[in-house]
């Protein structure tokens, strides 16, 4: 009971700082002696600190308390199709440093694991933090991920990743309690924490990049599904697209049709006679379509129509008020064209907005997940234990 009360007080301090002991008594329902005793323990441990006096209310001014952000630190990692990114933050969520490594053509799980470990070591040295003060690590992977066991079940865009015990590999390389999650789910957490979805209790983060996936937040919490495949919208079967049986080892019909590589391939095929404009990225092609280029405009309209159909089908089931569009292909042109198609619906037409965090969404989500895990364990490092 004592440990439970201590964790509850830490949660309340984190959410309401700066606050007084009287505030914590009121918010927690605990007695004043219990709150004073537990805050004293937490202060002695360095987890919370007093920062001065608040406004008096007819008596002595109350002493204000806040979380000691530098008591410990967390690390987040984002594994992409071509890069690994790592960041370190303090307990208040302040990002202290970022690190990026180009994967090249070698994307073996152990190579990526070693890259994450190297990133944490280099960042700790760069910002002057002892590695032992990192208490949690969270990592995102572009694939179907069992967050409970920390296994990546399938990640077609990484090639060769099938039932990989990524959490165990990271723990072995870093000795850090680790949580592994799907990267689009992390992007949803990032937007919910400090992005455009801060005020949304239920929403979907829809990533359009090399692949297509969705992070689903319902009633404030990520929804994974029974087999961890909730949100794998790249596999949606839509009229006009192939209806082959689903396979975890290959891309789905939707992402094969309107993912970044497909957009670029279609552009190259249809502009083979034009010079100087064939080597555009998918997002650039969509932007060109918004300015009137005939071929690019047709690609933009085709992409937006398929995407709007996918969002409509999804929202007939989930009925969320907000869809956040992110990923490397998403831009103003795609958002505007897709929203136009959605506006034709009388219902199942959620508000469609662009991610405010952009490429940072996954990394911020990883830090948020690591902070939540740290909070659940009193911001103390769990020596020799893996995250559960």
N, C-alpha and C positions, 0 to 999 in steps of 0.2 A: 504493500500500500504506500509506503514511504517513497519508493522508487517511482511509482505511478504518479504520485502527487508532485514529485520533483519534475518529471517530464512534462506534466500539465502546466506547471508554473513556467518552465522554459518556453513552452509553446506560447503562453500568454504574453511573456516578456517580448518574445520575437515579434508577435503580432501587434502589440500595443505600446511598444517603447517610443519615447520614454514614459515610464509609469512609476507609480509609488507602490509601497507595500499595501497601502489602503486600497488602491485600485485592484491589486491582485487578490485581496481578500474578497472584494465585491465581485470580481469576475470569476473567481474559482469556486466560491462557496466554502472555502476552507477557513479555519479559525485564524485570527490574527497571530497567536503564538506559533501555530504551525507554519504559516507563511514566513514569519520572521526567522524561524529556525532554519527552514529550507533555503531561504535566500542567503542566509549566513553561510550555509554549507556551499552553495553555488558560488558565492563571492570568494570564499577561501580557495575554492578549486580554480578560480579564475575564469569561470564561464560567464558570469555577469559582473557588472561593475556599477558603482554609484557615480553619477555624473554631475551632481550639484543639487540645488534645492529648487523645488517647484513653488507655485504660488500658495501662500498660506490661506487657510480657510478658517480664520478665527483663532488659530493657535500657532504652534511651531510649524514652519514650512516643511512639507514632506521631502524626503530625500528621493531623488529620481533614479531609476534603474534602467539599464539597457543591456543587451547582449554584448559581451566583449568579442567583437568581430575578429580580433587577432588571437583569440585563445586557440583556435585551430583553423584548418583550411580544407577545402575540398577540391577535387579535380574532376573535370569532365572531358570526354573524348568523343569525337565524331568521326566515324569511319565512312568515307565517301567512296565513290567509284574510282577515284584517282588520287585522293589525298587522305591523310590522317591529320586531324586537328585536335589540339589539346589546350585546355585553359585551366587556370587555377583561380579560385575566388576565396575571399574570407567568409566568415559565417554570416555576414550581413549581405552577401551576394555581390560585393564589389570585386570586379574582375581585375586581377593583379598582373596577369600576363597571358599571352597567347603564343602558340607554337604550331607550325605547319610543316608537314613532310610530304613530298611528292612520292607516291608509291611506284610510279613507273609501270612496268608490265608485271612485276612480281607482287601478287596479292595473297600469298599463302597466309593462313591464320597466324602462324608463329612469327612471320615477318611483320604483320600488323601489330601483333601483341608486343613484340620487341620495340616497335616504333612508338607505341603508346608509353611504354615504360621509359624509353629514352626521352620522350617529350616531357614527362613529369620530372625526371632528374634535371634536365636542362632548365626547365622553368623554375624549379626550386632554387637552383644555383643563381639564375638570373635575377630573381626578385629577393633573394636572401632569406629563404624559408628553409628550415631543417626539414628533410623529407619525413621525419617521424611526426611532424605536425600536420601532415595530410591525413585526415581521418576517414575519408570515403572517396571512392571513384565510381562514376557512372559512365557508361559507354553506349553509343548508339551505332547500329548496323543496318544497312539497307536490305532487309530481308525479313522473313517470318521468324520471329524470335520468341522463345518460351522464356518470359521474364522471370518465372518462378524458379526454373532450373538454371537459367543463364545460358541456355543452349541456342545457337543460331540454327534453326531447322533448315532454312534454305535462303541463299542470297545469290540469285542468278547473275546479278551485275558484278559480283566479285569473282565468279567462276571458281569451282572447286570447293565452295563452302556448302557442306551438307552435314547437318547434325554435328556442329562444331561446339565443343564445351568452352565457349569463349570466356565465360566468367572464371572458370577454373584456370584457364591459361593466363588471364590477366592477373589473377590472385597470385599465381606462381611467380609471375614476372615482377610484380610490384609489392607483394605482401599486403595489399590493401583490400579491405572488404569492398566488394564490387557488385554493382547492379548493371545488368545488360538489358537493353531495351531496343525496340525497333526505332529507327532514326526519325520516321515521320511522327510517331508517338511523342518523341522528345521535342520535335518542332512544335507540336500542339501544346506541350507543357511550357515551352519557352514563350509562346504567344500568350498563354494564359497567365504566366508569371509577370512578364514585363513588356508585352506586345499589344497588338490591336484587340486581343480577346480578353483583356483584363477584367472586363465587366460582364463577361458571358459565362453563364453557368453550364450551358450546353452548346457545343459548336463542333464543327469538323474542320481540321486543317487538311487541305487537299494539296498534295505536292505533285507538281508536274515537272519532271526532269527526264533523265534517261528512262526511269520507270515512273509509274503513277501509283500513289498510295495515299491513304487517309489515316489521320490520327483522330479518333473519336472521343470526345469528352462529353459524358452524360452526367448531369447533376454534380458537376465539379470533379469527376473522376474519370480517368482513362478507362475505356471499354476495350478489352482484349478479345473477347469471345472464348468459346469453350476450347478451341484448338489453336488459339493465338493468331488466327488469321483474319480477325475483324479489321476491316479497312483496306484489305488488299484489292483495291478498286481497279488495278491494272488488269485483273482477270475478269472483269465484268463482261458478260455476253450481251452485246448490243446489236440490234438489227443492222445488217450491212457488213458485219464483221464475222470472221470465222468462228464457228461454234465447236471447236475441238475440245475434247475432254481436258480438264485442268491438269497441269503438271507443275510440280514445284521447281523443276529443273530448267524451265524455260519461261520466257516472258509471256504475259497474258495477252489476250486479243486487243484490249483497249490500248495498252502501252505500246504494243507492236504497231498500232495504227497511228497514234498521235504522240508517242514519246519523242524525246528530243532527237534521237537517232533517225527515227522514221521521218520526222519533219525535214531534217537535213538531207536525207537520202532522196526524198521526193523532190526537194528543191534542186538538187544536183541533176536528177534525171530530167526535169522539166526545163532547166536552163542550160542544157549542154551546149547550145549554140551561142549563148551570151558569154562575153568575156569580162573578167574582172570582178564578177559578183557571185561566183559559184561557191566560194569558200566561206559562207556565212554560217554563224551559229543559229540554232533554232530560235532563240529569243530575238535575234537580229532579223530573221526572216519574218517573224510575226510583226515586228515593228515596221518593217518595210511594207507589209500588207496593209498596215493602218495608214500608210501615206499614199496608197494608190497603185503600187505595182501590181499588175493583173495576176501574175502567177502567185506571188506572195499573198495577195488578197484571197485567192481561192484556197490556199493552204490554211490561212487564218480562219476563214469561214468554216472550212471542213473540221478543223481542230476544235473550234468553239462549239460547233453543233454537236459533235460527239461528246464533248466535255459537259455541255449543258444537259444532254440526255442522261449521262451518267449521274450528274448531280440530282436531276429530277428523280430518277429511279431510287437513288440513295435516300432522298428526303421523303419519298412516299413511305419509307419504313421508319426513318429516324425522326423526321419532322423537327429538325433543329432550326433555330432562327438565323444562324450565322454560318457561313462557310468562308474560311480564310484560305486564299489561294497563294501558294508558295512554290518553292522549287526553282531550279535553274532556268526553266522555260517560261515560267509565269512572268508577265509584265502587264503594263497598262493596256496594251492592245488586246491581249488575250482576255483580261478581266472585263473590259468593256464589251467585246464581242460576245463573250459567254453570257454576261448579264443581260444583253439584249435578247438572246434566245430565251433565257429564263423568264424574262418579263412577259412572254407570251402565255405563261401558265397563269391560271386563276388561283391556284394553290400550289404547294410544293415548290415555292419560289423563295428560298432563303436569301438574305442579304449576302452579296458576294463582294468581299473586299480583299485587297492585296495584303500580304504579310508586311508588317511594319519592321520586322527584324531581318528580313531577307535571308542572306546566307548564314546569319548568326543564329537563326532560330533553333537549329539542332543543338548547337554547342551550348546555348543558354538553357535549353531544356535539360541537357546532361548535367549542368551545374545545379539546376533546380532539383533534379532527382537525387543528386548526391547530397544536397542540403537537407532534403526531406529525410533521407536515410540517416544523416548525421543527427538531426533533431530527434528522431525516434530512439536514438541510443545516447542521448544526453551530451552530444558533441564530444564524446570520448572515443578514442581509437580502440577498436575491438581486436586486440592482438591475437593473431592466429585463427581468425574466424572469417568465413566468407559471408557476404550479404545473403540474406534469405528473402 
